[in-house]
Amino acid sequence: MKSHVKVAVIGGGVVGCSVLYHLTKFGWKDVVLIERSELTSGSTWHAAGGFHTLNADTNMAALQGYTIRLYKELEEISGQSCGLHHVGGLTLATTPERMDFLKQERAKHRYMGLETELVGPEEIARLSPITNTEGVLGALYDPLDGHLDPSGTTHAYARAARMQGAEIYLRNPVLELLPKADGSWDVVTKDGTLNAEYVVNAGGLWARELGAMAGVFLPLHPMEHQYLVTEDIPEVYNHGSELPHVMDPAGESYLRQEGRGLVIGIYEQDCDPWAVDGTSWDFGHELLPDNLDRIAEPLAAAFERYPCLGRAGIKRVINGPFTFAPDGNPLVGPVPGLRNYWSACAVMAGFSQGGGVGLTLAEWMIEGEPSRDVFAMDVARFGDWTTRAYAREKVRENYQRRFSVSYPNEELPACRPLDTTPAYPVWKAQNAVFGQGYGLEHVNYIAPAGEEPFEIPSFRRSNAFETVGAECRAVRTAVGLNEIHNFGKYLVNGPGAEAWLDRIMAGRLPKEGRISLSPMLSPKGRIIGDFTITKLGEGRFQLTASYSAQAYQLRWFDMNLPEDGSVVIENVSLKRIGFQIAGPKARDLLARVARTDVSKEALPFKAAQEMEVGLCDALVQRVTYTGDLGYEIYVPAEQQLALYEALTKAGADLGLRPFGMRAMMSLRLEKSFGSWLREFKPDYLPAETGIDRFLSYNKPADFIGKAAALEEKAKGPARRICTFVVDALDADVVADEPIWHGGEVVGFCTSGGFAHFAQASVALGFLPVDLIEEGREVEIEILGERRPARLITEPLFDPKAERMRG
């Protein structure tokens, strides 16, 4: 065994072997894989081996497509068969809501290069004669779906990696992981110790234990999962060609051919978390006891959907554990708070996602960043607010919802509430409907008295539509109050603070008492942050950004901090909270509670001032995401209720009304304001999104990403984000809908919704620059129907920003 390596990958399942292969493919040869037993000893060996592209996140779907297309290349390189069966797959819809979901997914695929299609019951019966189409409205057919040999595929990755210089150490359990001062790790194993510059946790069922060795908790949990293999079935082996996969979400089952019989798998409601207190190091090539009673109900539904099952004998039952993250996507990337410790865990769909995970990690580690936005599987999408109970219960919920329709307005109930602010009981008493982000409760809207505080999940306009509209109108005509805890907030202090910020931020820094807006860019010029910067004093700044990006952005800060200690960053996201007030009467309200002149001259647009507000010492910032006259008022968390009392009492006769995040997102559309992970994310460059207006290309500081940003500016973007007014019916744009022009898909939507004050359905999305002009007519596909849309070049509300700046 080597004494020193560049990378030590721990775990010999399909994911660990994919990571090892991709590291060698990208040119790193001094890499090893360490496996406690044999290759495929965890979840890999008993997996059903299916693969598919369907995923709610477009980049995850694209990476799944990459994984599937990789297998033939892998066979050619390694000479090892993956046992590929590209038979295609059908996802059935038995309700209008499921059909809406499939239409939405098909629309996404149009600009992703995935050749899926919607088919009716007759075509379903032709493709899969064993399927009873009674009650089926249609299906999404994907020709890429199929299955493979799990062991053969894992060994193909391993053999290809070995051929390119990697080494694999089997039957060698890791005993300890010891961090060194230089950022490397001593990996202590049964056969000795090796020093690795980077460690990758691809431990699968043992990922929690490998995380604990490094002192971190990774939010994942194993679940028991059962599938059955039948005896030979005449309808199967006499069909003439291999049958396609069929997923019956309503029946909680999936089915595929296995030789002359079938495999039928169940994602049941009566499910069991496995190894609650940790995975035994002695667990290996064994299965869990059968528990057919647990799947009796969905199995009965499967017998109705596939009548031939009722005449088939059961050859064997497979009950084995798989690991899931709380939202079902993998945990990949550098683990926040640790140096050179990487995660490649919770990849429950290893044969759909393993190649994409390996590609992403290799790009990230070797080139400094992945080639696309992978926040949907970034380990940093979860922070230190997660608990073991949270991970366990959310994983159970996700397992139960494996085949559920995912609605754009849906808020899932498990583990709610977890984190709250002092104002939570106030909103609850007012009949608030809550959302949750990054573990924290926030108000979506205040339901009318007597109405159940619940927004019905839908692809169309929901029962919240009129109430959200009323909240928007209150902001635009009087004054609205909204809690502003839902931002990540950081205090940056120290003698090196200004120079450091000038390097890490692409925009110009503000003067004392002022605010500036700035993107944060990756070295390749991609947008990795959208910040409000406030200069509080000499060497003192407050940064404000998306609440859900805390671990993601703090990880970037930590990676780029000077080693001399001249910059100190404090995350005050839940310590410094408060409210924003917005609307034409916002200044009148603030004047009543502030012991300071808040006139336009004293507190102009993008000014910040520390002042007394009611009983509180507050930081007041003249800025608001509503695009109206507005202020953000920050106080210590323990004084939030005092601030609320002061504002509500003073605003009673001004028409003050609370508003939530649903109204906020409607109001920002009227101003064509972009949003983090919608218009601004690591897939995009500054000029194509319009955020380049906040870049300071010529500032003396050589900020990160400057060369790439200048190159984009010189070339000019090929596309830009535009605003469209849509002739919608009862459904508005959400995101990822294709934009049609001249009978072709020419772009896609990044977000949208109904702008209540402007009374218009609005979409934001990319269009080629040669098509951009005022009034350009296009079509946007919403739930399978192309709706006329018109490009506008000025915001619908306050186009000259007279209200916002006045």
N, C-alpha and C positions, 0 to 999 in steps of 0.2 A: 504494500500500500504506500502511495506517495506521502511525503511529509508536508508538502505545500502544493496548493492548487489555486487556480483563479476562482472557480465556482464549485461548490459541493451541493448537489441536488440530493435531497433526502426523500426517498420514497420511490419505489419501483413499479408503480401503476402506470396506466396509460398517460397520465398527465406528467409525471416525473420524467418518463422516457421521451415524451414530446418536448419538454423543456430542454432536456439534454441534447436531443437531435437539433433543435432550432439554434441553440448556442453554437454548436459546431457548424451549422449551415451559415451562420453569420460570421464565422471566422475564429471563434474562440475554441481552441483545441485542448487547452489545459483544464479540462472539466471532468468531474467524476460524478457518478451516481452511487449512493449508498443505500442499500436495501436490507432491512432486518431479516428477511427470509428469502423467498424467491421472487422473481418478477411476477406481477399480477396477483400478489398474495392478499390484497385487500378487497375492495369492492370490485376491482376490474374483473376478476376471474369468474364471478357469478353474474355479471351484467348481462342483460338481454341483448346488448350489442346493436340496438337501433340507433339511427341517426336521422336528423331532420334539420330544416333551416328555420322553421317558424319561431320567432321570438319578438316580443313587443318592442324591444330596442333595436333600431335599424342597424347599428354597428355590431351588436351581438349577432343578429341574423346574418350579416355579411361575414363575420368571423366563422360562423357555423358553416356558411357556404364555402369558405376557404378550407376549413377542416375536411369537408366531404370531398372537395376537388383534389386535396393533397394525397389521398390514399393511393391513387394510381401511380403518382410520382414516387411515393414511398416504396411501393412494390418494385418499381423499376430500379431504384437506387439500392435497395437492400436485397433483392432477390427473394424476399419473404412474402408469401401470400397473406393478404389481409382478409381473405374470404369475402370479397365484396359482392353484395347483391343489391344493385341499383334497380329496385322494383317500383319505385314511386310510392306516394302515400296520399291518403284521403283523410281529411279532417271533416267530420260530419257536423251538420247544423240541423237541429230539430226545433229551433225557436227563431223568431224574427231577430231577437237580440244577438244570438250566435251568428246569424247570417250577416247582420250589420258588422260584427267583429271580423268575419272572414272577408267581407268586402273592403273593410279598412286595411286589413293586412295585404290583400291583393293589390290595393292601390299603392302601398308603400313599395311593393316589389317591382312596380313598373320602372322606377328610376334606380333600383338597386341591381338590375340585371338578373333578377331571379325569375325564371319562366314558370310561374305558377298560374293556375287558371281556376275559375269557378265553374263547377259542373252541376248538372241537375240529377234527379233520381235515376233517370234512364241510363245516363253515362256511368253513374256509380254502380248500377247493377251490371253494366257491361264490363267494367274494370274489375269488379269484385262480386262475382255471382253468389258468393256465400253470404253476402250482406243483405239482410232484410231491410228494405228501404221504406217500410211503412213509417210514416211520421217524419221522414227526412225531407227537409226543404232543399238541400243542396250540400255541396262540399267544396273545400279548397283542395285542389290536386297539385302536388309538388313532385315533379319527376326526379328530383335529387334524393328524395327520401329512400331509405333502405336499411340494411343491416350488414353486419360483418362478424368476423371471428375475433372476439376480444383478445384472446391470448396471442393469436397470430399478428394482430395489429400492434399490440404492445411490443412484441419481439421484433417487428419490422422497424419501429422507431429505434429500439435499442441497437439493433444490428447496424442501421444506417449511422447512428451516432458513433458506434465503435469504429466503423469503417472510416469515419472522418476524424478519429483521434481520441475520442472519449474513452474513459475506463469505467467499468461497473464492478462494484464490490458487493457480492451477495452474502447472505447469512452473517451479517455484520451489524447488529443493532447499534444505534446511536445511544450513548449513555448520558452525555452532557454536552451543552453548548456554552462555551465560555467566551465572552467578548473581550477583545484586546484593545489596548489604548490606541492602536493605529487604525481601528475600525474593522479589522479582520476578526475571524472567529476560530477558536480551537474547537474542532469537532472531535469529541472523545467517543471512540467506538470500542466494541469488544476486541477488535484486532489492533487497536492502537489509536494514536491521535494524529490528525492532520490539520494543518492550518489552511483556512480558506478565506480568500479576500471577500467572497460573497457566499451566503448560505441561502438556499431556496427550500422553503418548507412545502414539499409536495406530499405530505404525509397522509393524505386521505383520511381514513378512519382514525389515525393517530395524530392528525394535525393539531388538535387541542393540546396534546401532550408535548409536542415539539414546540408549540407556542409558549407553553408554561416553562419549558427549559430556558427560553430567552426572556422570560418575565413578562409576557404579554398574553392577553386573552383574545382569541380570535372568535368572533361571533358565528359559530356554526354548530351543527348538531347532527348526529346520525339518526336515521329513521329506518325502521324495518319496512321492507318492500317485498311483495310476493308476486310471482308469476307462475303459470302452469304450462307444462309442455304436454301436448296430447299424443295419443297413439295415432297411427295412420288413419286418414280420413279420405274416403273415395272422392268426395267433391274437391278435395285439395289435389291429390296426386293424379286425378284424371282431367284436371283443368287444361293442361297443355302448355302452360307457362306459369312462372312463379307469380303468385298473387301479390298485389300491393299491400302495404301497411294500411290499416284502418284505425283511426282514433275516433272513439265515440265519447266525446266529452260528457254528454248527458248521462251515459252509463258508467263514467269514471274508469274506462278501460281502453287499452290499446291491443292490437292484434297484428300478428305477422305470421308468415309461413315459416316452418322449421322442418326442412326435409319433406316428408310426406304427411306431416301433421301441422299443428298450429301452436304458436305461443300466445297466451292471453295474459296480460298483466293488468293489475288493478291499482288505482290510487283511491283508496277508500277513505270515508270520513272517520271510521272507527280505527284510527291509526295510533301507532305506539312509538314514541321516542325510544331509542336504544342507547344503552350504555350511558345512562344519565350521569353517573359519577366518574366517567372516564372509560376509555377503551383499554382493555387488558392487553399487555404486550404479548400475551400468549395466544391471542386470537389470531386465526390465520385462515387456512383453507377449510373452513367448516361453515355450515349453514346453521340458521336458527330453526328452532322447532316449527313445524307447520302450524298454521292457525287459520284454517279454512272458514271457521265460524265468523271471523272478523271480516271476510270478504264475501260472505254468503249473498247479501243483497245485490251488490254490483255484479256478482257472478251470475245471478239469476237474470239480471238485465242483459248480460252478455249472451246468455243462451237464447234470449228472444231476438237479439240483434243478429246473431249468427247461429241459426237453428242447427247447423251440422254439429255444433259442440255438444248438443244433447245426445248425440249418437256416438260420441267419441269417448274412449277411455283415457284416463289421465296417466301419462307415463311417469312424470315426476313433478314435484312441487319445489320451487326455489324460493326460499325466504332468507333474504340477506340484507345487511345494512348498507345504506348510502349516506353520504354527508351532504347537507344542504346549508346554505346561508339563509338568513331571515327572509330575503326577497327571492330566493331561488337562483340567483346568479352567482358566479364564482367570486372568490376573494383573491385578487391578483395585484401584485405590485410591491413597492417598498413599504414595509410596515412602519407607520408613523411612530416616532419616538425611538427607533432603533437605527443604528448605522449598518447598512449592507446586509440587512436581513429581509428576505423577500418571501412573499406568500404566493402559492399556486394551489389554493385549497378550495374545498366546497364545490368542486366541479362535478355536480351530480350527473350531468349529461356528458360524460367524458368522451364519448365517441362522436358527439355532435360538436363539442366545444374544445376538446383537448388540443387540437392543432392550433386553433386560434389563441388559446391561452399560451402555448409554447411560443408562437410567433410574437405575441404581444410582449411577453416577458423578455425575450431575447432582444427585440428592438429597443425596449425601454432600458435594459441593463447596458447594452453595448453602444447604442446610438444616443442615449440620454433621454429619449421620449418615444412613446409609441407612435405609429404612423396615423392613428386615428383616435378620436375621443373614446376612451374606454371607461369613463366614469361609472357606467352601469355595472362594471365588475371590479372597479378599483377598491382595494381593501380599505382605502381612506373614506369611502362613503359612509362608513360607520365610525363613530367616535368612541371615546371612553365612557359615554353614557350607557353603552350596552352592558347588560348583566347576563349571567348564565341563564336565569329564568326567562329573561326577555328573548334570548337566542332560542331557547328550547320551545317556548310557546309560539314565537313567530315562525319557526321552522315547521312546527306542527300545522299552523294555519296555512302556510305556503303549500305543504304537502296536500292538505285537504282541498286546496284551490288549484291544484296542478292543471285541471281541465276546466277551470271556471273562466267565464268571460271577464276580461279586465276592462273596466269602464274608465274613461278619462277623468270622471269626477268622483270616483269611488274612494272612500276612506275606510280602510280595514280596521276591524274592532279589536283584535288581539293586542294585549299589553297596553291598553289605553285607560287612563292617562299614565304616562311615565314621568316625564319632566313637565312642570308647569311653572308659570310665573305667579306672583302674588295676586294678579288681577283675574286669574282663572275662575275663582268662585263668583266674582262680580259678573263675568260674562255668562257663566252657567245659570245664574239667577235670572238673567235677561233672556234665557231661551236660546243661547248661542248654539250654532252647529259648528263643531270643531273639525279642523284638519290637523294633521301631524306631519312634521318634517324634522328629520335628524333627531327624533325622540321627543321633540317639544310640541306641545299643543298650541295651536293658533286658531283664531276665530276665522271661519270661512264666511259666515253671515249670521245675522241675528234673526231667527225665525219669528214670525208673528205670534203674539200671545195666543195660547190655546192650540197651536199647531205643533205636532210632534217635531222635535229638533233633529230632523233626519233628511238629508238630501238623497233622493231616490237615484241610484246609479243608472246612467243612461248615456247613449251616444248622441242623444238629441237634447234639446233644451229641457232642463229639469224643472222640478217643482220650485226650485230656488229662483227661477228667472225673474219673476216680478219683484220679489223682495230685494234681490241684488240691484235691480234697476232703480228701486226707490232709494237705496243707499247711495248709488252713483249720483242721482239727482240732488240728494241732500248736500253732497260735496260740491257739486257745481253751482248750486244756487244759494247755499248758506255756508255751513261749515261742518266737516266731518272729523271724527276722532277715531284713530286707528292705533292699536298697540304696535310698537316698533321693536319688540324683542326679537323678531324674526330676521335679524341681521347678525352676521358674524362681526364682532367688534374687537379691535386689537389696539392696545396702547404701545407705541414704539418710542422708547426713550434712550438717551445716552448721547455722548459727544459725537459718536459716529452715525447717529440716526439719519441725519439729513443726507449725508453722502451715500449711505446704504440704500435709502429709499430712492434716491436719484438713479441708482444703478438698477434696482429691481423693478421699478415702475417706469413705464414707457412715456408717461405724461409729465408735464411740468409740475413741480411741487408748488403749493400755495405759499403766500406770505402769511405772517402771523395774523390770526383772526379771520382767515379766509379758507375757502374750500376749493378743491379742484377734483376733477374726475379723471381717472387714469386707468387704462388697461394694464394688465401684467402679462408679459409675453414669455413664451418658451424660447429657447435658443433658435428654434426654427421659425419663430415669428408667430406661432399660434397663440390664440387667446386663452390664457389659463387663469385670468381673474379680471374682474370689473369692479374697481374700487372708488369709493369716495375718500379723499384724504383731507383731513383737517389739521392745520398747524395750530396747536394750542399754545406754544411758546418755544423758546430756543431749545432745540433738541427734544421737543415733545410733540407727538403726533397721535391722532386717532385715525385708524383705518376702518372702513365699514364695507362689508361685502355680503355675499350670500351666506346665510346661516348654515346651509347644508354643506358648504365647502370648507368648513373649519379645519378638519384634519388634513384635507387635501392641500389647502393653502399654507397651513402651519408647517406641513412637511417640506414644502418648497422654501419657506422662510428659513427653516432650520438648516436645510442643505446649503443655503447661500449666506448664512450669517458669518460675519468676520470672526476670526478665532481670538481676537484680542479682547473680547468682552465689551467693546465700545457700544454695542447695541443690545438692548434688552427688550424682549417682546412679551407682553402679557395679554392673554386671551380673557377679555372681560365681557364676553358675549351674554352671559347671564348675570353679571354683576352690575352692568350699566345698561338699563333698559328704560322704557318710558312710553311716550305717545307721540304721534304726529297729528297735527291739526292742519286741515287743508280746505280751501274754498274761499270765496270772496270775502267772508267775514272772519277769516282766520286771524288777521292782524288785530281786528277789534277784540277778539277773544284773548289773544296773547297780551295785549295792552292792559286788560283788566286784571291779569294775574302776575305780571312781571313788574318788578321794581326798577325798571330801566326803560329808556326810550327805545321803542321798537319800530319807529317810523321807517319809511323806505330809505331815508337819508342815513339814519343811525344804524339800521340793520338791513343793508341791501341784499340783493340776491347773491347767493353763495358766500355769505358772511357767517361767521360763527362767534358766539360770545358766551362767556360764563356769566350767569346772572341768577338772581333770586326769582323763582317762580312759585308763588304760593309760599309754602313753608320750606321749600326745597332749594338747595344749591344745584342748579341745573346747567347743562351745556345746551344752548339753543342754536340750531343750525337752520339757516334760511334756505331750505331745499326740500323738495318732496317728489316722490316717484309718481304722484298723481298728475304732474304737469300743470298744477294750478298754483295759486298763491298758497304757500304752506311752510310749515316749520316742523323740524324734528326736535323733540325735547327729551334729553337724556338725564336720568337721575340714578342714584344708587338703587338697587333692586328693593331694598327695604323701605324706600320712600315712594315707591310707585303708587301705592294706594292714596297717599297724601296728595300726590300730583293729580291723580284721577279726580279726587274730591274737589280740588281747586278748579280744575278745568270744567267739570260738569256743572258745578254751581254757577260759575261765571258765564257759562254758555247756554243756560236754560232758555233765555229769551232771544237767543240768536239762531235758534233752529238747529242746535248742535245734535248730531246723530252719530252713533257708532257705525263704522263700516268695517268689513272684513276683507280677506284676501281675494274673494271672488270679485268684489267691487274694485279692488286695487288693480287686478289684472285686466278688468274691463276699461278702467280709466287710462291705463298706460297705453292701451291700443289706440285710443283717440289721439294720442301724441306720437304714435309710431315709435315708442320707446322699446328698445330691445330688452331681453331678459336673459339672465344667466342660465346656461345649458339649453337655451332655446336659440336665441340669435347670437349669443356669445358663448363659444365653447372651443375646446382644442381641435375641432375639425376645421375651424375657420381662421382666416387671416384678417388683419384690421381693416384694410381698404374695402374688402368685399362686404363687410358688415356695417360700414359707416362709423365704426368706433375709432377710425383713424383721425377723426376730427379732434380727438382728445390726445393724440400722440404729439410729442414734441420732437420731431425728427431732427431738429438742429440744435437741441440742447447740448451743452458741452459734455455731459455725462455719457459714457459709452454704455447705455442701458442694455440689458439682456434682450436679445432678439432684434437689436437695432439693424444689423446688416440685412437680415431677412426682411424686415419691414421696409427698408429702403429699396430692396430689390423688388418687392411687390409694388411699391409706389412707382418705381421707374417703368416697370412692365405695364402697369395698369391691370386691375382685376378683370377677369373674364366674365364675372357675374357679380351681381350686387343684390343685397336684400332690399326689397321694395314693399310698399303697402298697397293692398287691394281692398276695394269695397266689393263684397260678394253678394250676388243675388241668391241668397240662401233661402231654404224653406224652413224646416223645423230643426235643422242641425247646422252647426257652425264648424269652421275649421278648428282642429285641435293641434295637430302637428303631423308632418310627414305626408300630407296629401299631395299627389302629383299636380303640377300646373301644365295645362295643355295649350298649345298654340299651333294652328295650322295642321291639326290632326296628329301632332306629335307631343310627347312629354318633353318639356323644355326646362323644367325646374321643379321645385318642391317647396312646400310650406314649412316654416320653422315654428310658427304658433299662430293662434287666432282666437276668435270668440266674438261675442256680441258687444259692441260699444253702446252702452245703454243711453248715455246722454246724447250722443250723435244719432242714435237710432239707426245703426248700420251694422251689418255683419262685416267683420274686418279680418283680413289675413295678412301675415307677414311671410315673405318667402323669397327665395333666390330666383332671379331671372337673368339670362345672358344680357350683357350690357347693350348689345345692338338692338334689343327689343324694348329697352327701357325708354318710355316717353309718356308724358301725361295723357291719360285716357286710353292707353293701350288695352285692348279687349283680349282677354284670355278666358280659359275655363279652368275651374278647380274641381277636382273629383272629390266629392264628399259622399261617403257611404255608397260608392259605386255609381253615383250619378254626377255627370259633369254640370257644374253650375256656372253661369256667366259671371265674370269678375272684371273690374275696371281698375287699372293702375292709377294711383294718385301720388303726386309728388310733394304735397303739403299735408301736414296733420289736419285731421278733421276738427280738432278743437284748438283754438287759440294759435293759429298758424304762425303768427309773428311773436309768440311768447310774451305778449303784453301782460297777461294775467300773472304768469309765472314770475316774471321779472319786475312787475310793477309794485 
